[in-house]
Amino acid sequence: MKTIRRIALSFILGLAAAASVAVAAPPEEKVLNIYNWSDYIAEDTVRNFEKETGIKVRYDVFDSNEVLHAKLTAGKTGYDIVVPTAHWARLQIDGGLLRPLDKASLPYLSNLDPTLQDLVKRVDPDNKHLVVWLWGYTTLGINVDKVKAALGSLPMPANVWDLVFDARYASRLTSCGISFLDSPSEVLPAALLYMGKPAYSKNSADYQDAGRMLQAIRPSVTLFSSSGYINDLANGALCVSLGWSGDINIARQRAIDNKNGHNIVALVPRTATLMFDTMAIPADAPHPANAHLWINYILRPEVHATLTNKVFYANPNKAATPMVRPEIANNRTVYLSDADKQRMVVPEPLSADARRTMTRVFTRFKTGM
């Protein structure tokens, strides 16, 4: 009996010692490392967070999901917050690369639009890992006057994707500059939809068909860019860009601010892929508590609204809408109408084999081989 008591006492003392170590564990250092898309934040977002919390932010940028995914897969990135697009985040969740959220630390989650939350659940069941940063869609941006001049007697097509995927149009527009996103996961779904195929097809033959179509218009493409196209579109160096809706509206605003006379417009296509960019915490993040502070800070309505006001992407925060500038909140190329949203495709995660096929097809397109 004494032996049992001694064992029990030792066990209790061990638990107490463990608890004391946990209590004595030092708090996180006042550092937060963020990896986000370029041109995707307001000027004062980081500054205000640092001022409020005393946490020093290191803010790095990338311009494609492929780059972010490669870093996360390699591990030990040192980042506490990353911003993957939702369907890429699903691959990272499945791979154990993202940390589940501590929702008790995120009281402002209640501000999120439940309709968008339900859409994100398709890739993140129970919204366990992801919080939407901003959302938009893949589309075309055009310099209206340059496009009309280049097309001459050829009228604007009913299907705006004809401008880049139909050689009749693309061959005329190459004279004033056509750019494509430098990302297979953005270009191939748009091409597949244009051909009447599933945007995230599981059929290798569909990608080969899309590749042949892309090869036919390859001589007309003057630039592959996932970030620099914004300024090129704004200053008239390009007349058509296959890009992201918010980026195109940024280019529009820069042209207006610079008073350079370029009329830049984001088109709303018949079909396109929606884009949900999400905040997530890497599984090996060194400062997860600070990461939760950042996410909750972004979810404050006045903060989320400043992001939309700066970068022209819609935010998922229903409490922030009244704080978005009216000319943006009422812009149907930023906040799509319900009818337009119903025509859009929610991205799906692809198998490794499908992604490899997509990458090979895109590489051949880009190199012209």
N, C-alpha and C positions, 0 to 999 in steps of 0.2 A: 504493500500500500504506500509505504514511504517512497518507494521507487517511482510509482505512478505520480505521486505528488511532485516529486523533484522534476520529472519530465514535463508535467503540466506547467510548473513554475518556470522552467527554462523556456518553454514555448511562449508563455505570456511575456516574459522578459525580452524574448527575441522580437515579438511583435512590437513591444514598446520601443525597443531600440530602433527597429525599422521605421516606426512612426516618427521618432525623434529625428532620424536622418532626413525623412521626407520633409518634415517641418523646417529643418535647418537648411534644406537645399537653397542655394542662392537664387534670387530672382533673375529673370532673363536680363541680359545686358540691353541697354537702350539703343537697339539697332534693328532695322527692318530692311531686308533685301527683296526688291520687287523686280520682276521680269515681265514687261508688258509690251504690247504692240506700239509701234512708233506713231506719233501724232494722235494720241489717244487719251489725253488728260488735260485738265485745265491748268492754267499757269500757277494758281495758288493752291491746288489740291494738296500737294506734298508739303508745301510751306506751312499751311494751316495745321496739318496733322502734326508736323514736327513741333510747332509752337504750342499746341494743346497738350501733347503727350511728353515732350522732351525726348522723343525717340528719333534718332538720326536715320534717315532713309537713303539707301543706295538704290538708284532707279536706273535699270538697264532696259534696252529695247531690242525687239526682234521684228522680223517682217514676214514670217511664214510659220504655220503650224509644224511644218516638217523640221524646222530648226529647233523649236521648243521641244518637240517630242524626242529628238535625238539627244538633247541635253538631259532630259528627265530619264530617258532609258539608260544613259551612261551613269547616272547617279551622282550624288555629292555635288549638286549644283551650288549649294550655299544659299539658294533662294528660299524665301519664306512665303511669297505670294507669286503665283504664275497665272497667266490669263489665256488658257487654251480655249479654242472654239469647242462647243459642247460635244460634237461627235468625236473629236480627237480626245477630249477628256475621258470619254467612255473607254477608249483603249488604255488610257493611263489608270483609270479606276480598276479595270480588269487585270492590269499588270501590277497592282499594288503600289503604284507610284504616287498616289494621292492620299492624304490623311482625312479621315472622317471629321466633319465639323462638330464642334462643341456648340450646339444650338443654344444652350443656356447662356452662352457668352454673346449671343447675337440677338438682342431684343428687337432690333429694327427689321428682322426678317419678316415681321408682320406687315411691313410696307409693300412687299412684293405682290405683283399682279398674279392672282391665282391661276389665271388662264395660261400665262407664260410659264409659271411653275409646273403646271401639268405637262406642258410641252417638253420641258427639260427633264421631267421624270422618265421620258422615253429613253434617255441615255444615262440618267442618274436616279435609279429608283429611290423614292422617298426623299429626294433632294438631299441626299446624305453628304455629298462631297462638294457640290457646286453652288455658287451664287452668281446670278447673271450680272455682269458688269454693264454691258450695253448690247444692243442688237440692231441688225440691219439686214442687208441682202446683197447678193452679187448682181451686178447690172452693168449697163453701159453709161458712161458720161460722154457728152458731146459738146463741141464748140459749134453752136447752132449755125453761125454765119459761114464758118469754114467748111462745115459739112455740106451745106446747101451749095456753096460755090464749087466744091469738088464733085458733087453729084451732077451738077449741070441740069440737063433735061430729065435725068432719072429721079423720079419722085421718092420721097421718104417711104420706106417699106411699112406695111401694116404690122409686121413682126419685126421689132427693133433689132433682134439678134441677127437678122439678115445683113446688117451693116458690117458685121465682122465674120460671119460664117458663110455668107454667100459671096463667091468670087466676083460676081457682077458689081457688087457694091464695094467690097474690100479693095479691089484693084484700083478703083477710082480714089478711094480715101487714103491710100498709101502716100499720095503726094503731100498730104498735110499731116500725116503721122498717126499710126495706130499702135496702141500699147496693149499688152496682155499682162495680167498678173503672173508673176513668176512662181506659180504654185500649181502643181498638177491637181491637187484636191479642190481647187476652185475652178479651173478651166475645164477639166473633163466633165464634171457634172453639168455645167452650162451647155457644153457641146452635146452631151447625151440627151438632155431635155429638148434641145433644138431639133434633134433627130427623132423625137418621139419615143425615146427609150428611157428606162428608169435612170434617174440621176445618179443613183448609187447601185448600179447594176452589179450583179454577181456573175455575169456572163462575160468571159474573156472576149468573145467574138464582138460584143457590143463596143468594147474599148478599141478593138482593131478597126471597126467601122468608123468610130469617131476619129481615130488617128488618120485614116485616109482622108476624111473631110478636112481635118486641120492641115494636112500636108498640102491640100489644094490651095489654101489661102495663106500658107506660110510666107511666100514672097512679099505679101502685102504688109506683114507685121514688122514694124520698125523698132519696137522696144519691148523687152520683158522687164517689168518692174512692179514691186509690191509696195513701194513707198514713194520713190522719186517721181512717179507719174502725177502726183498731186500738183506739184509746182509746174511740171511740164504742161499739164492741162490748163492750169491757171494763167500761164504766160503765153499761151498760144503755140507752144512747140509741138503739141499734139492736138488732133481734132476729134479723136475717138479713143476712149480708154475702157477696156474691160476691167472693172474694178469693184470696189465696195461703195455702197450708197453714201455712207457718211464721208468717205474720202472725197468723193466727187462733189458733195456739197461744201466741203472745206475748200476745194479748188474754186468753186463758184464764188464763195465769200472772199477769197483772196483776190480774185479778179475784180470784184466789186470794190474792195478796199483799196486796191492799187489803181483803180480808175483807168484800166488799160483797154477797155472797150470789148473784152472777150465775154461773150454770153455763154456761160457754161451751164448745162442742164443735166441733172440726173434723170434718166428715163426709168419708167416703171414697166418692165417687160410682162408679157403674158405669163411666162413661167420663169421662176428663178429659185435659188436656194436661200432660205433664211439663214441667218448667221447669229448664233447666240454665243457671245464671248463671255467667259465665266471666270470668276475668281476662285482659285483653288490653292490649297496648301500642300506642297510636296511632303511625301511621307517622312523624308529625312530633314525637314525644315529645322534650322537651328533655333528659330524664335517663333514657335507656334502661337504663344500667347499674344505676342505683338501682332501677329498676322490676324488674329481674331479682332483685335482692336481696330486694325485697318479696315477689315470688311465691315464691321459695324459702323465705322465712321463714314464709309462710302454710302451705306444704306440710309444715312440721314437724308431726308428729302431735299434740303437745301444744297447738300453736297452733290447728290446724284443729278440734280437739275443743272448744276454748273458744268458737269461733264457734257450733257446734251447741248447746252448753250454754246459750248466751245467747239465740239467736234461733230455735231450734227448727226449723231446716232441716237436713236430712241433709247430711253432707259426703261427698266422693268418696274419702276417704283411708282405705284399709283398715287402715293402721297406727294410725289415730286412734280407731277404734271402741272399743277397751278403755278409752279415757280419757273417753268420753262417759258422762254420768251414766246409771245403769241405767234410771231411769224414763223417760228420753228414748230411749235405745237400744232399749228394749223397747216403745216407743209406736208402734203400727202406723199412726198418722196422721202420724208423722214418717218413720220407716223403713218404707216400705210392704212388705207381704208380697210374695213372688214372684208369687202369683196376682193381687194388685192391680196390680202393676207391669205384668204382661202385658196388662192391660186398658187401660192408659194409652197415649196417643198421643204420639209424639215429634214436636215441632214441625218444620215445614218452612219454608224461605224461600219468599216469594211474589214474584211479579213486581211491578214498579212499578204496572202497571195494576190488579192484584188488590188491592194495598194501597190504592190510591186509591179503589177501589170500597168496600172495607171501611171506610175512613175516612168516606166520604160516607154510607154506611148508618148508621154509628154516630153521626155528627153529627145526622142526622135523628132517630134514636132519642133522643139526649140532649136535643135542643131540643124534641122532641115535635111536630115539623113534618113 
